[in-house]
Amino acid sequence: MKKKELLKKGSSIALVATLIGSQLMTTAPFNVFAAENAAGTISTQALPYYGVTVSTWSELKAALTSAAITDIYINADITIGETTSVTNTTKNIHGNDHTLNANGKQIRLTTANTVGLIEDLRITNTDIYGLFWGSVANLEVTYKNVDHSGGQMIYLPSGHLIIDGTVTSISSTEEVYEGKDLTIMDNAIAYFATTSTARRNSPINSEAASGKLIVGNNANLITRSKAASIYGGTNFTLINYGNMDLKSDNFQAIHLAAGSSMYFQPGSVLKAVAGDPVEEAVEATTGNIFVEAGATFEVESNGTQGAVITGDTFKLAQGSNFSITNFNSAGSALGSYASPVNVILQSGQGVSTWDRGTVTNPMPTATYPGVINAQFTLSGYLKSVSQTKLVSNNALFNSRYNTGATGKIVGGSFSSKAIGQTTINKLDTDSTLATGTAEPKADVVIKVGSTIIGQGKAGDDGKYSITIPKQAVGANVTATATWNSQTSSATTVVQKGTADQDAARTAVDALFTDATKTGIKATTDQAAIDAAQALV
């Protein structure tokens, strides 16, 4: 389309001068026509897009309440003077890295289907509703490159918050985000922290039915709190394509109500740490958790209930990497609530388990190497959890694995930790101890050739000391450590000991008339020389 044609068609919404307060602001349309068909006729017309620059609260208030203004550019730090309602359906605040002091006041969206944006802004001193909050239907608010502190960042009980760029929030009274849907855009960073000690004043609280949390590709969602990290309502859906790093000092990391599901997609990472002394770390009540190939799923719990609890399906797919640990000696790694769960456990790199109360030991209680495919049903969330219908391709796993007794289970890359390099210290003909280092708790065997001359175990510090018989000069002594079906070896060559060196010195001295070794004894013959040479 030619420029003159665009200007002609847009003449009805050309440059507008709007008087707001005492300031005359010139504004211009943006995206006047959203589309034009091949014949040159207009198929869709978008709303005009008008911007204004403000430097004071009165100017900002006028821009917020104006039906004509869509975009507000802040040109100075401003303190909000009173709670203000926005009635038009498009409102964008561009902060230009200034500070907007909420002063305990609110900016509220009051019209359904409003789309709002706040970007490049430092927000301070919000109350428990925040800026661009609203309870009407279908609100969509984007925070982009926002640094927030105050009572709560935003309240959108029926709306959708989108996080773009880098958004940080430290909320001192209630949640960071309380709403229905939350999306962390691709490559975005969200750091959400709360200081409240109430369980549900979590960084993310979405207790509305059928809410969603989506973490985009290469996005990072980081939460720190005493409250639970994420609280979700019934039929909640969590989809992670990126990285989630969740830590609650006192409560759960993720608690989703009945009928909810979590999907951890290929390449995604979850690290969830929960400090609750009773409850689970991660739960999808009567729901599902799917950890796909290439995803990393790491959970740490401290409760008497199972660390990960589901009530329909829990799948750790072939190619996933998982580590589930319950540091409470009375709590198991897995459980179910409020209905039995079908567990599908797969690993191409073996599975290792630790009994309850031993999860900090460097060596697992049991290791099942190779490809593991297992399936079983769980009912219950305490250590008395019922395990039935266990079927796997590993006979030892079939006969030994017990969910109720297991405090930690790992698979994928967590199960394939490489054994530490073994060392052996120098040996001589006087040595009766072989010493060195190996993987902590590894079994260590000392050999000369194929003959075992000693065996023992490395300590917690990785050091070993094993009794051996004295060996001849030049013998090759090998120490081999075995841990988790892996081996590592080191070899040393036996040198002359002190006694042999003294004998050689005495034999050489006996060939000469005195200590200067300038005169050879009359009794020194070739046989004596050969005998001394053999000892050197």
C-alpha positions as CSV (number, residue, x, y, z in Angstrom):
1,M,0.0,0.0,0.0
2,K,1.3,3.5,-0.9
3,K,1.8,6.0,2.0
4,K,-0.7,8.5,0.5
5,E,-3.3,5.8,0.3
6,L,-2.8,4.9,3.9
7,L,-3.1,8.6,4.9
8,K,-6.3,9.0,2.9
9,K,-8.0,5.9,4.4
10,G,-6.9,6.9,7.9
11,S,-7.9,10.6,7.7
12,S,-10.8,10.0,10.0
13,I,-8.4,9.1,12.9
14,A,-5.4,11.3,11.9
15,L,-3.4,13.3,14.4
16,V,-5.4,14.1,17.6
17,A,-4.7,16.8,20.1
18,T,-6.0,16.0,23.5
19,L,-6.1,18.4,26.4
20,I,-5.4,16.6,29.7
21,G,-5.2,18.8,32.7
22,S,-3.1,21.8,31.7
23,Q,-0.9,19.9,29.3
24,L,-1.6,19.7,25.5
25,M,-0.4,16.3,24.3
26,T,0.0,15.5,20.6
27,T,-0.7,11.9,19.8
28,A,-0.6,9.8,16.6
29,P,-2.3,6.6,15.4
30,F,-0.5,3.3,15.3
31,N,-1.5,0.2,13.3
32,V,-4.5,2.0,11.8
33,F,-5.5,-0.9,9.7
34,A,-4.6,-4.4,10.8
35,A,-5.0,-6.0,7.3
36,E,-5.8,-5.2,3.7
37,N,-6.9,-7.8,1.2
38,A,-5.4,-8.3,-2.3
39,A,-8.0,-6.0,-3.9
40,G,-6.9,-3.1,-1.6
41,T,-10.1,-3.0,0.5
42,I,-9.9,-3.0,4.3
43,S,-10.9,-6.2,6.0
44,T,-10.1,-5.4,9.6
45,Q,-9.7,-2.1,11.4
46,A,-7.8,-1.9,14.7
47,L,-8.2,0.7,17.4
48,P,-6.1,3.8,17.2
49,Y,-3.0,3.9,19.4
50,Y,-2.3,7.2,21.2
51,G,0.6,8.0,23.4
52,V,1.4,10.7,25.9
53,T,4.4,11.6,28.1
54,V,3.8,12.4,31.8
55,S,6.0,13.7,34.6
56,T,3.5,14.3,37.5
57,W,0.8,12.4,39.3
58,S,-1.9,14.7,37.9
59,E,-0.8,14.1,34.4
60,L,-0.5,10.3,35.0
61,K,-4.0,10.2,36.5
62,A,-5.5,12.2,33.6
63,A,-3.8,9.8,31.1
64,L,-5.0,6.7,33.0
65,T,-8.6,7.9,33.1
66,S,-8.7,9.2,29.5
67,A,-10.6,7.0,27.0
68,A,-8.4,8.3,24.2
69,I,-5.0,7.6,25.6
70,T,-3.6,4.0,25.2
71,D,0.1,4.6,25.9
72,I,1.7,6.5,28.7
73,Y,5.4,7.3,28.8
74,I,6.7,8.2,32.2
75,N,9.4,10.9,32.2
76,A,10.1,11.2,36.0
77,D,9.7,9.3,39.2
78,I,6.0,9.7,40.4
79,T,4.1,9.0,43.5
80,I,0.4,7.9,43.1
81,G,-1.9,10.2,44.9
82,E,-5.1,8.2,44.9
83,T,-6.6,4.9,43.8
84,T,-7.6,5.2,40.2
85,S,-9.8,3.2,37.8
86,V,-9.0,2.5,34.1
87,T,-12.1,2.1,32.0
88,N,-10.8,1.8,28.4
89,T,-9.7,-1.6,27.1
90,T,-6.1,-0.8,26.1
91,K,-3.7,0.8,28.5
92,N,0.1,0.6,28.4
93,I,2.6,2.2,30.8
94,H,6.1,2.6,29.6
95,G,8.3,3.4,32.6
96,N,11.6,4.4,31.0
97,D,13.3,2.9,34.1
98,H,11.6,5.4,36.4
99,T,10.0,4.6,39.8
100,L,6.3,4.6,40.4
101,N,5.6,4.8,44.1
102,A,2.2,3.2,44.6
103,N,1.9,4.8,48.0
104,G,-0.5,2.1,49.1
105,K,-2.9,3.1,46.3
106,Q,-4.2,1.0,43.4
107,I,-4.6,1.3,39.6
108,R,-7.6,-0.9,38.8
109,L,-8.9,-2.2,35.4
110,T,-12.7,-2.1,35.5
111,T,-13.7,-3.2,32.0
112,A,-13.8,-6.9,30.9
113,N,-11.4,-7.9,28.2
114,T,-9.0,-5.1,28.9
115,V,-5.4,-5.6,27.7
116,G,-2.7,-3.8,29.7
117,L,1.1,-3.5,29.8
118,I,3.6,-2.2,32.3
119,E,7.2,-2.2,31.2
120,D,10.6,-0.8,32.2
121,L,9.3,0.4,35.6
122,R,10.3,0.1,39.3
123,I,7.1,-0.2,41.4
124,T,7.2,0.3,45.1
125,N,4.9,0.4,48.1
126,T,1.9,-1.5,46.6
127,D,-1.0,-2.6,48.8
128,I,-2.4,-6.2,48.4
129,Y,-4.0,-5.5,45.0
130,G,-1.2,-3.8,43.1
131,L,-1.2,-2.0,39.7
132,F,-3.4,-3.0,36.8
133,W,-5.3,-5.4,39.0
134,G,-9.0,-6.2,38.4
135,S,-11.7,-8.8,39.1
136,V,-13.7,-8.4,35.9
137,A,-13.5,-11.2,33.3
138,N,-10.7,-11.9,30.8
139,L,-8.2,-9.3,31.8
140,E,-4.7,-9.7,30.2
141,V,-1.8,-7.9,31.8
142,T,1.8,-8.0,30.8
143,Y,4.7,-7.1,33.1
144,K,7.9,-6.6,31.2
145,N,11.2,-5.6,32.9
146,V,9.5,-4.7,36.2
147,D,11.1,-4.5,39.6
148,H,8.4,-4.6,42.3
149,S,8.3,-4.4,46.1
150,G,5.3,-4.0,48.3
151,G,2.4,-5.9,49.8
152,Q,1.5,-7.8,46.6
153,M,2.5,-7.4,43.0
154,I,-0.9,-8.0,41.3
155,Y,-4.3,-9.6,41.9
156,L,-6.1,-11.0,38.8
157,P,-8.6,-13.6,40.1
158,S,-10.2,-14.1,36.7
159,G,-7.3,-12.8,34.5
160,H,-4.0,-13.7,32.9
161,L,-0.6,-12.3,33.8
162,I,2.2,-12.5,31.2
163,I,5.8,-12.1,32.4
164,D,8.3,-10.9,29.8
165,G,11.9,-9.7,30.1
166,T,13.1,-9.7,33.7
167,V,10.5,-9.3,36.4
168,T,11.4,-9.4,40.1
169,S,9.1,-9.0,43.1
170,I,9.5,-9.2,46.8
171,S,6.0,-9.1,48.4
172,S,5.9,-8.5,52.1
173,T,2.2,-9.0,53.0
174,E,0.6,-11.6,50.7
175,E,1.3,-13.3,47.3
176,V,3.4,-12.0,44.5
177,Y,0.8,-13.2,42.0
178,E,-2.8,-14.2,42.8
179,G,-4.9,-14.9,39.8
180,K,-6.1,-17.5,37.3
181,D,-3.5,-17.9,34.5
182,L,0.2,-17.1,34.5
183,T,2.6,-17.3,31.5
184,I,6.4,-16.8,31.7
185,M,7.4,-16.0,28.2
186,D,10.3,-17.7,26.3
187,N,13.6,-16.5,27.7
188,A,12.0,-14.4,30.4
189,I,13.2,-14.4,34.0
190,A,10.7,-14.2,36.9
191,Y,12.1,-14.0,40.5
192,F,9.2,-14.1,42.9
193,A,9.7,-13.9,46.7
194,T,7.3,-13.5,49.6
195,T,8.1,-13.0,53.3
196,S,4.7,-14.0,54.8
197,T,4.7,-17.1,57.0
198,A,1.1,-18.0,56.0
199,R,1.0,-21.2,53.9
200,R,-1.1,-19.8,51.1
201,N,0.6,-16.5,50.8
202,S,2.8,-18.1,48.1
203,P,4.7,-16.4,45.3
204,I,2.2,-17.9,42.9
205,N,-1.4,-18.5,44.1
206,S,-3.9,-19.6,41.5
207,E,-6.7,-21.2,43.3
208,A,-9.3,-20.3,40.7
209,A,-10.7,-23.4,39.0
210,S,-9.0,-24.5,35.8
211,G,-6.1,-22.1,36.1
212,K,-2.8,-22.4,34.2
213,L,0.9,-21.9,34.7
214,I,3.1,-22.0,31.6
215,V,6.9,-21.6,31.7
216,G,8.3,-20.9,28.3
217,N,11.4,-22.2,26.5
218,N,14.6,-21.1,28.2
219,A,12.5,-19.1,30.7
220,N,13.5,-19.1,34.4
221,L,10.9,-19.1,37.2
222,I,12.6,-18.7,40.6
223,T,10.6,-18.6,43.9
224,R,11.8,-18.1,47.4
225,S,9.4,-18.1,50.4
226,K,8.4,-19.4,53.8
227,A,4.9,-20.0,52.3
228,A,4.2,-22.7,49.8
229,S,5.9,-21.9,46.5
230,I,2.9,-22.6,44.2
231,Y,-0.7,-23.1,45.2
232,G,-3.1,-24.2,42.5
233,G,-6.9,-24.8,42.4
234,T,-8.9,-27.7,41.0
235,N,-8.2,-28.8,37.4
236,F,-5.1,-26.7,37.4
237,T,-2.6,-27.2,34.5
238,L,1.2,-26.6,34.9
239,I,3.4,-26.9,31.8
240,N,7.1,-26.4,32.0
241,Y,9.3,-25.9,28.9
242,G,12.0,-24.0,30.8
243,N,13.6,-23.9,34.2
244,M,11.7,-23.9,37.6
245,D,13.7,-23.3,40.8
246,L,11.3,-23.4,43.7
247,K,12.2,-23.3,47.4
248,S,9.8,-23.0,50.4
249,D,11.4,-22.9,53.9
250,N,8.3,-24.0,55.7
251,F,5.7,-25.5,53.4
252,Q,5.2,-27.3,50.0
253,A,6.9,-26.4,46.8
254,I,3.9,-27.2,44.5
255,H,0.4,-28.1,45.8
256,L,-2.4,-28.5,43.2
257,A,-5.9,-29.3,44.1
258,A,-8.1,-32.2,42.7
259,G,-7.9,-33.1,39.1
260,S,-4.8,-31.1,38.3
261,S,-1.9,-32.1,36.0
262,M,1.8,-31.2,35.6
263,Y,3.7,-31.6,32.3
264,F,7.5,-31.4,32.3
265,Q,8.5,-31.1,28.7
266,P,11.8,-32.3,27.0
267,G,14.7,-30.0,28.0
268,S,12.8,-28.6,31.0
269,V,14.2,-28.5,34.6
270,L,12.5,-28.6,37.9
271,K,14.3,-28.2,41.2
272,A,11.7,-28.1,44.0
273,V,12.7,-27.9,47.7
274,A,10.1,-28.0,50.5
275,G,10.7,-27.5,54.2
276,D,7.3,-28.7,55.4
277,P,7.8,-31.2,58.2
278,V,4.6,-33.0,57.5
279,E,3.3,-32.4,54.0
280,E,4.6,-33.4,50.6
281,A,7.0,-31.3,48.4
282,V,5.0,-31.7,45.1
283,E,1.4,-32.9,44.8
284,A,-1.2,-33.1,42.0
285,T,-4.2,-34.2,44.1
286,T,-6.1,-37.1,42.3
287,G,-4.1,-35.8,39.3
288,N,-1.1,-36.5,37.0
289,I,2.6,-35.7,36.7
290,F,4.3,-36.5,33.4
291,V,8.1,-36.1,33.2
292,E,9.1,-36.5,29.5
293,A,12.4,-37.7,27.9
294,G,15.0,-35.1,28.3
295,A,13.3,-33.4,31.3
296,T,15.0,-33.1,34.7
297,F,12.9,-33.6,37.8
298,E,14.6,-33.0,41.1
299,V,12.5,-32.9,44.3
300,E,13.6,-32.6,48.0
301,S,11.1,-33.0,50.8
302,N,11.2,-33.0,54.6
303,G,7.8,-34.3,55.5
304,T,6.3,-37.5,56.9
305,Q,4.2,-37.7,53.8
306,G,5.6,-38.9,50.4
307,A,7.8,-36.3,48.7
308,V,5.8,-36.6,45.4
309,I,2.1,-37.3,45.6
310,T,-0.3,-37.9,42.7
311,G,-3.6,-39.6,42.4
312,D,-4.0,-40.8,38.8
313,T,-0.7,-41.2,36.8
314,F,2.9,-40.4,37.6
315,K,5.2,-41.1,34.7
316,L,9.0,-40.8,34.7
317,A,9.6,-41.4,31.0
318,Q,12.6,-43.2,29.4
319,G,15.2,-40.5,28.9
320,S,14.1,-38.4,31.8
321,N,16.4,-37.5,34.7
322,F,15.0,-37.7,38.2
323,S,16.0,-37.5,41.8
324,I,13.3,-37.6,44.5
325,T,14.5,-37.4,48.1
326,N,12.7,-37.3,51.4
327,F,15.0,-36.2,54.2
328,N,12.5,-37.2,56.9
329,S,13.3,-40.7,58.1
330,A,9.6,-41.3,58.5
331,G,8.6,-40.2,55.0
332,S,8.9,-42.1,51.7
333,A,9.8,-40.7,48.3
334,L,6.5,-41.5,46.6
335,G,2.8,-41.6,47.6
336,S,-0.7,-41.1,46.4
337,Y,-3.8,-39.0,47.4
338,A,-6.8,-39.1,47.3
339,S,-7.0,-42.1,44.9
340,P,-4.5,-44.8,43.9
341,V,-1.8,-43.7,41.4
342,N,-0.3,-45.7,38.5
343,V,3.5,-45.2,38.6
344,I,5.5,-45.6,35.3
345,L,9.2,-45.6,36.2
346,Q,11.7,-45.8,33.3
347,S,15.4,-45.1,33.1
348,G,18.0,-45.9,30.5
349,Q,20.8,-45.4,33.0
350,G,19.7,-47.5,35.8
351,V,17.9,-46.8,39.1
352,S,19.3,-46.4,42.6
353,T,17.4,-46.3,45.8
354,W,18.1,-45.4,49.4
355,D,16.1,-46.7,52.4
356,R,14.4,-44.1,54.6
357,G,16.8,-42.6,57.0
358,T,19.9,-43.3,54.9
359,V,19.3,-40.8,52.1
360,T,22.4,-38.8,52.9
361,N,24.7,-41.8,52.5
362,P,27.0,-41.5,49.4
363,M,26.2,-45.1,48.5
364,P,22.6,-46.2,47.7
365,T,21.0,-49.1,49.5
366,A,20.3,-50.8,46.1
367,T,21.4,-50.2,42.5
368,Y,19.6,-51.6,39.5
369,P,21.9,-51.0,36.5
370,G,21.0,-50.8,32.8
371,V,17.6,-50.1,31.2
372,I,14.8,-50.1,33.7
373,N,11.1,-50.3,32.8
374,A,8.8,-50.7,35.8
375,Q,5.1,-50.1,36.6
376,F,3.2,-50.4,39.9
377,T,0.3,-49.0,41.8
378,L,0.5,-47.0,45.0
379,S,-2.3,-46.2,47.5
380,G,-1.5,-44.0,50.5
381,Y,0.8,-41.1,51.3
382,L,2.6,-42.3,54.5
383,K,5.4,-44.8,54.9
384,S,2.7,-47.5,55.2
385,V,1.8,-46.8,51.5
386,S,0.5,-49.9,49.7
387,Q,2.4,-51.0,46.6
388,T,0.7,-53.5,44.3
389,K,1.0,-54.8,40.7
390,L,4.7,-54.3,40.4
391,V,6.0,-55.4,37.0
392,S,9.5,-54.6,35.6
393,N,12.1,-56.0,33.3
394,N,14.6,-56.3,36.2
395,A,14.2,-59.4,38.3
396,L,16.1,-57.9,41.3
397,F,13.9,-54.7,41.2
398,N,10.8,-56.9,41.1
399,S,11.9,-58.8,44.2
400,R,13.5,-55.9,46.3
401,Y,11.9,-52.6,45.5
402,N,9.5,-51.3,48.2
403,T,8.1,-47.8,48.0
404,G,7.3,-47.5,51.7
405,A,10.8,-48.3,52.7
406,T,12.4,-46.0,50.1
407,G,13.3,-42.5,51.0
408,K,15.2,-41.6,47.9
409,I,15.1,-42.8,44.3
410,V,17.1,-41.6,41.3
411,G,17.3,-42.4,37.6
412,G,18.7,-41.1,34.3
413,S,21.7,-38.9,34.7
414,F,21.3,-38.9,38.5
415,S,21.9,-42.6,38.6
416,S,25.0,-42.5,36.3
417,K,27.4,-40.5,38.4
418,A,30.9,-41.4,37.3
419,I,33.1,-43.2,39.8
420,G,35.9,-41.1,41.2
421,Q,39.5,-41.7,40.0
422,T,41.3,-44.3,42.0
423,T,44.9,-43.6,43.2
424,I,47.5,-45.8,44.8
425,N,50.5,-44.5,46.7
426,K,54.2,-45.6,46.1
427,L,55.1,-49.1,47.3
428,D,58.5,-50.6,48.1
429,T,59.8,-53.9,49.1
430,D,59.2,-53.0,52.8
431,S,55.5,-52.1,52.3
432,T,52.8,-54.0,54.1
433,L,50.0,-51.5,53.5
434,A,48.6,-50.3,50.2
435,T,47.1,-46.8,50.6
436,G,45.4,-44.3,48.3
437,T,42.0,-42.8,47.4
438,A,38.9,-44.1,45.7
439,E,35.2,-43.3,45.4
440,P,33.8,-43.1,49.0
441,K,32.4,-46.4,50.2
442,A,33.8,-48.2,47.1
443,D,35.1,-51.8,47.3
444,V,38.8,-51.9,46.7
445,V,40.8,-54.9,45.5
446,I,44.7,-55.0,45.4
447,K,46.2,-57.3,42.8
448,V,49.6,-58.3,41.4
449,G,48.7,-59.7,37.9
450,S,45.6,-61.8,38.5
451,T,46.4,-62.6,42.1
452,I,44.5,-60.8,44.8
453,I,46.9,-59.7,47.6
454,G,44.5,-57.6,49.6
455,Q,41.0,-56.1,49.7
456,G,38.9,-53.6,51.7
457,K,36.7,-50.6,51.4
458,A,37.2,-46.9,51.0
459,G,36.0,-44.7,53.9
460,D,33.5,-41.9,53.8
461,D,36.5,-39.6,53.0
462,G,37.5,-41.8,50.1
463,K,40.7,-43.0,51.7
464,Y,41.7,-46.7,51.9
465,S,44.4,-48.6,53.7
466,I,44.7,-52.3,53.0
467,T,47.2,-54.9,54.4
468,I,49.3,-56.7,51.7
469,P,52.3,-59.0,51.9
470,K,55.7,-57.6,50.9
471,Q,56.3,-57.6,47.2
472,A,59.4,-58.0,45.0
473,V,61.1,-55.1,43.3
474,G,59.5,-54.3,39.9
475,A,56.1,-55.9,40.7
476,N,53.1,-54.1,39.2
477,V,50.5,-53.6,42.0
478,T,47.0,-52.5,40.9
479,A,44.2,-51.1,43.1
480,T,40.7,-51.4,41.6
481,A,37.7,-49.7,43.1
482,T,34.2,-50.8,42.3
483,W,31.1,-48.6,43.0
484,N,27.6,-48.7,41.5
485,S,28.7,-51.3,38.9
486,Q,31.6,-49.0,37.8
487,T,35.3,-49.6,38.2
488,S,38.4,-47.4,38.4
489,S,42.0,-48.6,38.7
490,A,45.5,-47.3,39.4
491,T,48.9,-49.1,39.2
492,T,52.3,-48.6,40.9
493,V,55.7,-50.4,40.5
494,V,57.3,-51.7,43.6
495,Q,60.7,-49.9,44.4
496,K,63.5,-51.1,46.6
497,G,62.8,-50.7,50.3
498,T,65.2,-49.4,53.0
499,A,66.4,-52.9,54.0
500,D,67.3,-53.8,50.4
501,Q,69.1,-50.6,50.0
502,D,71.1,-51.2,53.2
503,A,72.0,-54.7,52.0
504,A,73.2,-53.4,48.6
505,R,75.3,-50.7,50.3
506,T,76.9,-53.3,52.6
507,A,77.7,-55.6,49.7
508,V,79.3,-52.8,47.7
509,D,81.4,-51.6,50.7
510,A,82.7,-55.2,51.1
511,L,84.4,-55.0,47.7
512,F,86.8,-52.2,48.7
513,T,89.6,-51.8,51.3
514,D,88.2,-48.7,52.9
515,A,85.4,-46.1,52.7
516,T,87.1,-44.1,50.0
517,K,86.6,-47.0,47.7
518,T,90.0,-46.4,46.0
519,G,91.4,-49.9,46.7
520,I,89.9,-53.2,45.9
521,K,90.3,-56.1,48.4
522,A,92.4,-59.0,47.3
523,T,89.4,-61.3,48.0
524,T,87.2,-59.4,45.6
525,D,86.5,-61.6,42.6
526,Q,84.0,-61.6,39.8
527,A,81.5,-63.6,41.8
528,A,81.6,-61.0,44.6
529,I,81.1,-58.2,42.2
530,D,78.1,-60.0,40.5
531,A,76.5,-60.6,43.9
532,A,76.8,-56.9,44.9
533,Q,75.5,-55.8,41.5
534,A,72.4,-58.0,41.9
535,L,71.5,-56.1,45.1
536,V,71.9,-52.7,43.6
